[in-house]
Amino acid sequence: MADHSIQGKVALIAGGAKNLGALIARDLARQGARAVAVHYHSASAQADADATVAAIEAAGARAVALRGDLTTAGAVEKLFADTAAAVGRPDIAINTVGKVLKKPLAEISEAEYDEMAAVNSKSAFFFLKEAGRHVNDNGKICTLVTSLLGAFTPFYAAYAGAKAPVEHYTRAAAKEFGARGISVTAVGPGPMDTPFFYPAEGADAVAYHRTAAALSPFSRTGLTDIEDVVPFIRHLVSDGWWITGQTILINGGYTTK
Ligand SMILES: NC(=O)c1ccc[n+]([C@@H]2O[C@H](COP(=O)([O-])OP(=O)(O)OC[C@H]3O[C@@H](n4cnc5c(N)ncnc54)[C@H](OP(=O)(O)O)[C@@H]3O)[C@@H](O)[C@H]2O)c1
């Protein structure tokens, strides 16, 4: 019988230095992962990567920080090869890479469109491809999308539109890798209280998103906390492996599909 626990497993977290990715990385170490590879992108995220590595080591796991721009197939291949060389082939691969753009469709430039496609869609495609090649049998793969996939809203055409194909990549990967016992899921959080969210939004939009009655049936802020999301990801990459091929929105009722 396959072992679906996190205990003793090797994990790779793309975008694992800060915010949601960092909390996932720390959580997996606390759950008994043997080693965690922490990918980061910007030079400015190196201090965050170092802090995340230190927290993982303090929890008793091995950790390594690996830097890269993951918008080329070659860079994603290198990330998986470097992970295997540093801490072993992953059992769990989680992709949190993303970038938001909030802008009227009629004002979006070709360069902005291309960047949204590269960061949100192409990187996820090649992450799934390389994860399928490198993750051990009975492994778990998860990639982050957005709750905007369940929304009927203006201004996120390039961002949400670039996350949308990932839903189908997830379905295909789940079918193709399933014979090896590998589960593949996509998780779409609601607007999360991280620095990712605020620069794209004006003060009015932030105030609106904080209005519980407008955005969530629960009597709390309409914003999702990263702590709300991590337990679901923990479950999907362990005992929740029977869920595969699906996109799950975790958002306090912000949008539904
Ligand atoms: N926060 C929200 O409101 C929200 C809501 C729904 C879904 N999400 C999704 O949740 C995920 C995590 O978001 P978060 O809030 O935790 O924010 P975050 O920390 O900014 O996560 C995004 C990550 O993607 C990395 N990245 C950007 N461009 C990259 C590139 N070219 N190559 C490799 N990595 C790159 C960023 O690194 P650098 O910062 O160093 O560039 C960052 O580590 C994202 O996929 C996002 O789309 C976020």
Ligand as a Chemical Component Dictionary entry (heavy atoms), coordinates in Angstrom:
data_LIG
# 
_chem_comp.id                   LIG 
_chem_comp.type                 NON-POLYMER 
_chem_comp.pdbx_formal_charge   0 
_chem_comp.three_letter_code    LIG 
# 
loop_
_chem_comp_atom.comp_id 
_chem_comp_atom.atom_id 
_chem_comp_atom.alt_atom_id 
_chem_comp_atom.type_symbol 
_chem_comp_atom.charge 
_chem_comp_atom.model_Cartn_x 
_chem_comp_atom.model_Cartn_y 
_chem_comp_atom.model_Cartn_z 
_chem_comp_atom.pdbx_ordinal 
LIG N1  N1  N 0  -2.292 37.164 -3.068  1  
LIG C1  C1  C 0  -3.412 37.040 -3.762  2  
LIG O1  O1  O 0  -4.305 37.888 -3.700  3  
LIG C2  C2  C 0  -3.649 35.814 -4.588  4  
LIG C3  C3  C 0  -4.966 35.431 -4.860  5  
LIG C4  C4  C 0  -5.199 34.297 -5.643  6  
LIG C5  C5  C 0  -4.146 33.566 -6.138  7  
LIG N2  N2  N 1  -2.875 33.968 -5.860  8  
LIG C6  C6  C 0  -1.803 33.145 -6.419  9  
LIG O2  O2  O 0  -1.144 32.532 -5.323  10 
LIG C7  C7  C 0  0.245  32.358 -5.628  11 
LIG C8  C8  C 0  1.093  32.883 -4.487  12 
LIG O3  O3  O 0  0.849  34.261 -4.291  13 
LIG P1  P1  P 0  1.337  35.057 -2.988  14 
LIG O4  O4  O 0  0.207  35.918 -2.545  15 
LIG O5  O5  O -1 1.994  34.140 -2.028  16 
LIG O6  O6  O 0  2.372  36.106 -3.620  17 
LIG P2  P2  P 0  3.922  35.973 -4.021  18 
LIG O7  O7  O 0  4.737  35.673 -2.825  19 
LIG O8  O8  O 0  4.241  37.207 -4.775  20 
LIG O9  O9  O 0  3.959  34.696 -4.977  21 
LIG C9  C9  C 0  4.262  34.732 -6.315  22 
LIG C10 C10 C 0  5.651  34.161 -6.522  23 
LIG O10 O10 O 0  5.925  34.075 -7.924  24 
LIG C11 C11 C 0  7.277  34.460 -8.092  25 
LIG N3  N3  N 0  7.561  34.866 -9.468  26 
LIG C12 C12 C 0  7.098  35.945 -10.134 27 
LIG N4  N4  N 0  7.630  35.998 -11.355 28 
LIG C13 C13 C 0  8.434  34.911 -11.484 29 
LIG C14 C14 C 0  9.260  34.403 -12.517 30 
LIG N5  N5  N 0  9.381  35.040 -13.690 31 
LIG N6  N6  N 0  9.953  33.248 -12.294 32 
LIG C15 C15 C 0  9.837  32.608 -11.114 33 
LIG N7  N7  N 0  9.079  33.046 -10.097 34 
LIG C16 C16 C 0  8.388  34.188 -10.270 35 
LIG C17 C17 C 0  7.454  35.594 -7.124  36 
LIG O11 O11 O 0  8.825  35.895 -6.908  37 
LIG P3  P3  P 0  9.327  37.452 -6.900  38 
LIG O12 O12 O 0  8.386  38.191 -5.979  39 
LIG O13 O13 O 0  10.712 37.342 -6.389  40 
LIG O14 O14 O 0  9.214  37.920 -8.342  41 
LIG C18 C18 C 0  6.755  35.021 -5.896  42 
LIG O15 O15 O 0  7.627  34.195 -5.159  43 
LIG C19 C19 C 0  0.467  33.043 -6.976  44 
LIG O16 O16 O 0  0.495  32.057 -7.983  45 
LIG C20 C20 C 0  -0.750 33.929 -7.151  46 
LIG O17 O17 O 0  -1.083 34.099 -8.520  47 
LIG C21 C21 C 0  -2.605 35.060 -5.104  48 
# 
loop_
_chem_comp_bond.comp_id 
_chem_comp_bond.atom_id_1 
_chem_comp_bond.atom_id_2 
_chem_comp_bond.value_order 
_chem_comp_bond.pdbx_ordinal 
LIG N1  C1  SING 1  
LIG C1  O1  DOUB 2  
LIG C1  C2  SING 3  
LIG C2  C3  SING 4  
LIG C2  C21 DOUB 5  
LIG C3  C4  DOUB 6  
LIG C4  C5  SING 7  
LIG C5  N2  DOUB 8  
LIG N2  C6  SING 9  
LIG N2  C21 SING 10 
LIG C6  O2  SING 11 
LIG C6  C20 SING 12 
LIG O2  C7  SING 13 
LIG C7  C8  SING 14 
LIG C7  C19 SING 15 
LIG C8  O3  SING 16 
LIG O3  P1  SING 17 
LIG P1  O4  DOUB 18 
LIG P1  O5  SING 19 
LIG P1  O6  SING 20 
LIG O6  P2  SING 21 
LIG P2  O7  DOUB 22 
LIG P2  O8  SING 23 
LIG P2  O9  SING 24 
LIG O9  C9  SING 25 
LIG C9  C10 SING 26 
LIG C10 O10 SING 27 
LIG C10 C18 SING 28 
LIG O10 C11 SING 29 
LIG C11 N3  SING 30 
LIG C11 C17 SING 31 
LIG N3  C12 SING 32 
LIG N3  C16 SING 33 
LIG C12 N4  DOUB 34 
LIG N4  C13 SING 35 
LIG C13 C14 SING 36 
LIG C13 C16 DOUB 37 
LIG C14 N5  SING 38 
LIG C14 N6  DOUB 39 
LIG N6  C15 SING 40 
LIG C15 N7  DOUB 41 
LIG N7  C16 SING 42 
LIG C17 O11 SING 43 
LIG C17 C18 SING 44 
LIG O11 P3  SING 45 
LIG P3  O12 DOUB 46 
LIG P3  O13 SING 47 
LIG P3  O14 SING 48 
LIG C18 O15 SING 49 
LIG C19 O16 SING 50 
LIG C19 C20 SING 51 
LIG C20 O17 SING 52 
# 
